[in-house]
Amino acid sequence: MAFENLTDRLQMAFRRMTGRGKLSAADIEEMLKEIRLSLLEADVNYKVVKDFTNSIKEKALGDDILKGLNPGQQVVKVVHDELKSIMGDSSVDITYNNKGTTKLMTVGLQGAGKTTFIGKLANFLGKRDSKKVLMIAADIYRPAAIDQLMQIGKQLNIEVYQEGNKVKPVKIVENGVRYAEKNGFDLVIIDTAGRLHIDDSMMDELIDIKKSIRPDEILLTVDAMTGQDAVNVCKAFNEKLQATGAILTKLDGDTRGGAALSIKIVTGLPIKFIGTGEKLDAIEVFHPDRMAGRILGMGDTLTLIEKVSENISEEEAMSMMEKMMSDSFNYNDMLKQFKMIKRMGSFGKLLGFLPGLGKLREMAKSVDDKQLVFIEAIISSMTAEERKNPRLVDMSSKRRDRIARGSGRSIAEVNKLRQSLDAQKQMAKKMSNFSEEDFENMAESLQNADFDPEQTKNKKGFR
């Protein structure tokens, strides 16, 4: 998970201050030292780290914080605001051409995941903005690059324009744009060739394409796992092409976060989109404020709400909640619930969007999505009457034994599923009696909590 080590180090630095009634200049200095080391370890550009910590120091040593109420929390807010500032303050979306077809050109080094991301971007923009999208395959050098884009297009039901690998890329792009304009496409996304390193021939070709079609957007595709090297790549491309933004791929991998925290300040380019997984729907608009919250372990509830809204209709959600609260929630409903979750992606990733998880993030990472497949197998082994009436399963050990054998799972797993169904029903009953004030208190306690499973185990009465 991206930023994991950075998040842990920053939370450790804040933990020493939060809860204190008063902070001294020495406390601030100690925290800044920890932050400085954390950012350098995350491969953030040295100049960015220096300016960042100097700005925090200036604001944190003000009388409002040192003599104010909850100084620790105020310092955390200062750090959050500064993180947001170095990443760009606000999100920057695609700029569409008001007249005719919008032309979007993607550039980047080989291996950054550019071709796959083009598919993600075409799918995302096509659905979100109701655009008719055409992808142009102009990478004639990398073996199978054209075939890869054709396969992605077929999978997403998005048309790909290609002329093989014998025609010059500039000609392919010119013909592709003309085809798009003639056939009413709203958006063209061009897959250009990359190299293992920046060279003159690649740059000359990209400059020729730019001069020929005058793209509305030029997006630099950067591998987030390359750290500060990603920033150097951006600078080199931007000097020649004057790009309009950057795309960060592989932000879900073992990345330290240096690229995300350095690109905007060093190159002036806003990060527009990020890749968050291998699937073709694993793409997000880059929101600096939300990313700052994730880095500080505050979660990202807005993105979670958006993911839920994209995959689950309000009618589905209301119907499911009514079922749970009416005490008629059964295994058919549970199966529907798990299918909804699967539409939103990894269960562990969804948990990562919640605020206040602290060390429970480790537990979230260990959630195996294959368990959902096993649960489906168990429910599918029940008769229609058993799925409709859970009491039949509760009252008969013979039924449970048959269900276990039919699904290839253990009786213990069948019992665990029964307990899970009961727990959800009990939780729904409690929530139905909650007042608005109860929900506000619960949200506030979750936001401020720093759960530690190890400490919880040691508490008296833990079972």
N, C-alpha and C positions, 0 to 999 in steps of 0.2 A: 504494500500500500504506500502510495506516494507520501512524502514528508513525515513518515513515521518516526524516524530517529529525531528529526528536528522538533516535532511535536512533543516527544517525550522530554527532550532537553529543556525546551522552553517551559513546559509545565513544571519541571523540577525547579527552575529558577523562580517561577511565580509562586510556587507553593511556600517558599520561605518567607514571602511577604504578605500573602493574602491572610486576612484574619487579624493582622497587627493593627493596633490603634494608632500607631505613629511610625513613620519611616524617617531614617536619617540619610544624609548624603552618602554615607558609607554603605548603607543598604542598597541604594541605587547603583553605586559603583560596582558592588558585588554582582548585582543582577545583570548589569550591562556587560561585565566580563563574561558571564555565562552565555548571554545572548550572542556576543561577538564570536565566541568559540563555536556555538551551535550553528551559526550562519556560515562560518568558514568551513566547518565540517560538511555542511550541506552543499558545498561548492558554489556558494554565492560569490559574485565578483567582489574583490577586496575593496574597491572604491565604493561600491554600493553598501557594503557592510559598514565602512567608516562613516559615510554620510548618514546612514540609517541610525546608528547608535548615537552619533552626535546630536541628531535631531531629537531622539528619545530623551537623551540626557538633559537637553535644554528645556524640554517641556516637563519632564519628571521632577526637575529640581525647582520648579515654580512653587510659590507659596500656596497656591490653591490645592496642590497635591500634598506637599509636606505637612501642611497644617490643616488640611481638610478632613472630612469624614471618609472612612473606607479608602485610605490612600492606596492600598494594595490593588483594589479593584480599579481604581482610576489609572494606575500605571498600566494595568493589563489593557485598558481601553486605549491608552496612548499608543502602546505597541500595536494593537489591532489596527488603529487608524493609520499608523505609519506603514504597516505591511500592505494595507489596502492602497496607500498612496504610491508606493514604489511599483506596484503591479498595475497601476493605471486608474485608480479611483473608481471608474465605472466601466461597465461592459461596452464593447464597440461591436456592433453587428455588421452584417453585409450591407453595402450600399448598392441598391438596385438602380439600373438605368430606367428613368421614367419613360423614355421613348425607345421602343424596340427591345432587342435581346440583350440581356446583361451578360458580359463576357468575364469569366473568372479564370485566371491563370494560376496554376499551382507550380511552385518550383521548390527544389531541395536536393540534398545529396541522396545517393542511392542507399537504401537500407533504413531510411527514416520512416518508412511505412506510408509513403505518399499515395501510391495507387490505391491501397485499401482505404485510406482516409477519404479519397475522392468519392468512393462509393458511399461511405458514411455521410459525407457532406451532401451529396446529391440526394440521398434518401431523406435526410433530415430537412433540408431546405424545401424539397419537393412537397413533403407532407405538411410541414409547419406553415409554409407561406403559399401553399397551393400553386406551386410553379411546375410547369412542364419543362423537365430537365433533359439535356443532352450531354453525354460525356464524350470527349474527343481523345482518342488514343494517339498521342504524338510522340511517345517514347519508342523509337524504332531500334534502339541499341541494346537495351537489356533483354536477354532471352526470355521469352514468354510474357513480357510486360503487356503486350496487346491482348494475348489470350487471357491473362489474369483479369484485365479490365472487362473483357467480354463476358467472362464467367460471373463477375460481380454484377454486371448489368443484367444478365439473365436471371440471377438470383433475386435481384431487387425489382425486376421488371422495368428497368430504365434503359433507354436506347443508347447504344454506343456507336459513334462514327469512327470508322477506321479505313485505311487504304493499304494495310500491310506494312512491311518494313523496307520497301524499295523506293517509296516516294519521300521527298525531303519533308521534314517536320513542318517547316513554314508553309508549304503548299497544302499539307494535310489540314493544318489549322485554318488556313484561309478558306479551303473548300468546305470544311466542317461548319464554320461560322455562317457561310452562305447557305448551306443546307438548313441550318437551324433557323435562320431568318425567313427562309422560303416556306418552312413547314410549321411556323408558329411556336417555336420553342421560346420560353421565357428566359431560360438560364442555360448557359453553356459553361461546363467546367472542363478545363484542358489539363490533361496529364502530360507534362513535359519530361524530357529525359534528365536523369541525374547522373552523377559520377561518384566514384568512391572518394574523390577529393575535388576541390574547385579548380577548374582549368579554363584557359582562354577560349578553347573551341566550344565548350558548353555555354559559357557566358555569351559568346558572340551569337550563338544560335538563339538563346533566350531573348537577347536584345533585338534580333531580327523579327522574332515572333511578336514582341511587344510593339515594335514600330509598325508592323503590318496590320495588326487588328486593334491596337489601342485598347487594351483590356480595362474594364471598369475596376477590377480588383486584381492585385498580384499578392498571393499569400505564400509566405515562406513556411514550408513544412519542416519541422525540427523535431528530432528525437530527444525527448526530455531526459533520457538516460545518459546523454552525453555531457550533462552539466554545463560548465562554463564554455566548453567547446561549441555548444549550441549557439551561444551568444556570438562567438567569433564567426561562425557560419552565417548568422543573420547579418552581421556587419558587412561581410564580404558581398553577399547577395544584394543587400540594400544599397550599397555604394554604386553598383552597376545598374540596378533595376528600379530603384526608388519604389519599394514595395509598399503596400497599404496595411499589411498586418501579418501576424504570425499564427501558425497552428502548432500546438504541442501534442505530439503523439506519445503513446506508451506512458502516460502519466499514472497508470495503475501499476506499473512495474516497480522494480527495485531502484527507484529514482530518489535522489537526495533533495531535489527541488530547486537546485541552484539556477537552472534555466528560467523557471517561472518567476523567480524573484529578481532576475538580472536583466532580462531582455528589454523591458520597457524603458528602464533608466539608461541603459548603455546604448541602445539603438534608437529609442524613441518610437518603436513599433508596438502597437497594442496587440496583445494576444487575443485572438477572436474566438478560437475554438480549441477544445482539448479532447484527446482520445482517452477513454477511460476503460478500455477492455478490447478484447479481440472481436467480439460480435459486431455486426454491421449497424447496430443501433447504439453502440457504446460511444456516444459523442455528446458533448455538452457545450453550450455557450459559456465562455470564460467570464465569470463574475469576480472581480478582485475582492469585493467585500465578503462574498461567500467563501472564497478560497482562504482569505485571512482567518475567517472563523474556523475552517477545517484545520489550518496549520496550528492554531492555538487550542485545538481540541474542543471547540465550542459547537461542533456539528454544523450541519447545513440543512436546516429544516425546509427552507424555501425550495431547494433543489429536490428534496424528497417529495414535497407536495406536488411539484411539477411532474415528477416521474409517476406518481400515483394518478394524477389527472390525465396524463397521456395514455395510461394503460387501463385504467378502471373508470368507467362512467359513474356519474353521480347516482344514477338509478341503481347500478349494481351495488355500490357501496351502501346506499340506504337500505336496499332490500336485504343485504347480508346483516347489517346492524339490527334491523327489525327482527330478523329470524333469531339472532343470538339473544336479544332481549326478551323475546316471547317464550323462551325456554323450549322452542321446537327445533332448535339447531341440531342437525343430525350429521351422519357421515357423508351424505350427498352434498350437504352445504360445506362441510370441511374440505371435500375434494374440490369444489368450486373455488374456495378460498385459496387453496394451495396453487391452483392454476392461475389465479389472479397474481399471486406473488411471483410465480415463474415468469409471467409476462413482463414484470418490472426488472428482471435480472437477478444477479446474485443476492441471496438472502443476507450473507455476511456484509456485502457492500451497502445494502439498505440500512443495516444496523449502524454502519459507520457514519451515516448522515445524522444520527440522533445526537443531541448535545449531552454533555455531562457523563459520557460513558467511562472516562478515565481508563483504568486498566481492563475494563470489560471489552476494550477494542481487541485485546488478544483473544478473548473468547469468541468475539464476532468473527475473527479470521478463521477460527477452527470450525465454524458452521459448515457442514458438508451438504451441498445442494443435492447430492445423491440421495440424502435421506428423504427428500420429497418424492423421489421415484419409488423408494421402498414403501412409503406411506400409501402411495397410489396403488401399489401392488396389494397391500393388505386390504384396503377398502374394496378393491376390485374383486377380491376373493370372497367377499360377503354376498349374501343373497340380497335381492332387491328389498325384501322385507327387513332384513337386518340393518341395511344402510338407512332405511327410513325410521326404524325403531331401535335405537341403541340399547334399550333395556334388554332386548333379546340376547345380545352379546354379553351384557353384564351378568345375566342370570344363568348362563350355561357354559361350563368349562369345556363341554364337548364341542360346542360351536367355536369357541376360541381355538381349540386344538385343530379343528378342521380348517379354520381361516389361516392359521399359522402354516400348516402343511401346504395349503393351496397357494400361498403367496411366497413360499420359500423363506419365510422369516421365522423368528422364534416367538414362542408364546409370550416371553417377556416384552418383546416389541409390540405385540398386539395389546398387552395390558398397558404399556406406556401410551399407546394411542388413545385408549379408553380414558386414561387419566388426563391426557391433553384436552380431549373433548369436554370433560367435566370442568377442567380449569378454565377453559374459555367461557363456558356457560356461567360459571360463578363470577368471573371478572365482568361479564356483560351485565349481570344482575347488580353488582356493586356500582358500575358506571351509570346504570339507569337511575340510581338514587343520588348521583352527584349533583351538587349545585354548581352554578357558574364560578362561585368563589372557590369551591373544592378543586375545580380544574385549573384555575389560576395558581393556586397554592402548589398543586402537583407540578405544573410546568415550571414554576419558580424554583422549587426544590431540585428538579431534574437539571435545570440550567446551572445551578450553583454547586451541585454535588460533584465529588471526586471519588467515585466508588473504587474501592480496592478489595478485590476478591479475597486476597490473603488475609487482610484484617477482618473481613466478614467471617471467614472460617474460624477465627480465634475468638469470636464473640460468644459469650455464654448463650446456650440455647440454640445454636446453629445446628440444623439437621441436614 
